[in-house]
Amino acid sequence: MKKEGSFIVELLPCCDAPENVNSLDKPTVIGQTYWDSKFNYVGLRLPDDSRIPQNNVDATWEDFDFTVEWTQLRFVIDFLMVKDGGMCNKFQSANLIQIPSDLQHFAIYNAFCPQTPKVIWHYTNPK
């Protein structure tokens, strides 16, 4: 992934995960790595029912596997890259991007649109 403007979608764990790995109002630990980069870095928090049950009653969030509902992920991909030519094509500048209200549990930590170099925009969902 060397092309500027590429997308990274981090699937964030649900439930009892600490804020530094599933926050939508500030970058996750990994999200901070891409802050001010020329990549589009977004987070999608998985719903509570995405957690696959474990036999271990003492299991914590990092012990679980998660399922990803394709329709939820597809909606994010459509917004980022497909619908109206993708978010950069639709809004023409990273600082003008507006996230649809029906995209819940989603945040853009770092947005970079190659059409407007030098514009890097940070968005996180308000609490």
N, C-alpha and C positions, 0 to 999 in steps of 0.2 A: 504494500500500500504506500506508494511513493507519490501519487498524484495529489496535488493540493486540492482541497475541496472534497476529498473522499469522506465517507461517513463511517463512524464507529458507533454501534448501538450497544450500550452496556445493559445487560439484563440484570436488574437489581433484585435482590431477594426480598421477599415479603416478611411479614410477621415480626418476629422479635430480633431482627438483624439490627446492629447498631447504626446510628445515623450516618457515620462516615462511610458506610457501604450501601446505603439505600436512600439517602437524602435527595429530595427533589428541590429543596430551597437553597442548596449550596453544592458545589461539586463533590463527588465522592473522592476517595483517595486516588483511585485510578483516573477519574475525571480531571483532577488537578494536574496530572501529567500532560494533558493536552491543552491546558489553559494557555491562551495567546498563541496557539499553533495555527497552522493553515489546514486543519482538519475540522470537520463537523463532528463533535462528540456529544452524544445524547444518552440519556438514561431512561429506561422503561422499567418501572417497578411492577413486578409480577403480583397478581392478586393473591390473597390469602389461600384460596383453594388450589393454587398451583403447587403447593408443597406436597410431595409424595410421602405418605405415612411411613414411619419407621417403627421397627419393633422395640427400639431402645427408648424407654420412657424419659431418660435423662438427656436425650439428644437436643442439641441447640441448632440454630439456623445453619451453621456451617456443616453439620452432619447430614443435612437433607439434600435430596435431589429435587429438582423443580421441573414442572412441565410448562411448556410455552404454548398458549393458545394461538394458532396460526392467524385467526382473524384479527386478534389484537396486534400482533407483530406486522401483519400485512397493512393495517391501517397506518401504522407509523411509517413503514416503508413507502406507502403511497404518498403520504404527506411530504416526506423528505425528498423522494427521488422521482415519483411518477406523475401524480396529479398536477395538471397545469405545467408540466415540465420540471417539477420539483420545486422546493421552497426557494431556492436561489433564483430560479427563472421567474417564478411568480412574483416575488417581492423585490427582485433586482438588487437588493443590498441587504447584507446580514443584519444591519441595525433596524430594518423595517419589517422583519419577520414577525408574523402574528400566529401564534399557535391556536388551532381550532379549540373551542371550548369542550368539544366532545373527546378530545385526546387527554383523558385523565391519566394520572400516574405517569406523567411524562415530563421531561425537562430537557432543554438544550443547554448544555454547560458551555459549549464553545461553538460558535457559528462562524464559518468563513465562506464567503461566496467569491469564487475566482473572478466573477464579472466586475467586482469592485475590490481589487486588492487594497490593502491597507485598512480595510474595515473588518475588524474582528469584533463580534458582538457576544456578550455573555448574557444568557437568560437562564433564570431558574424560576420554577413555579413558586409563587408566593404561598406562604403557609395558609 
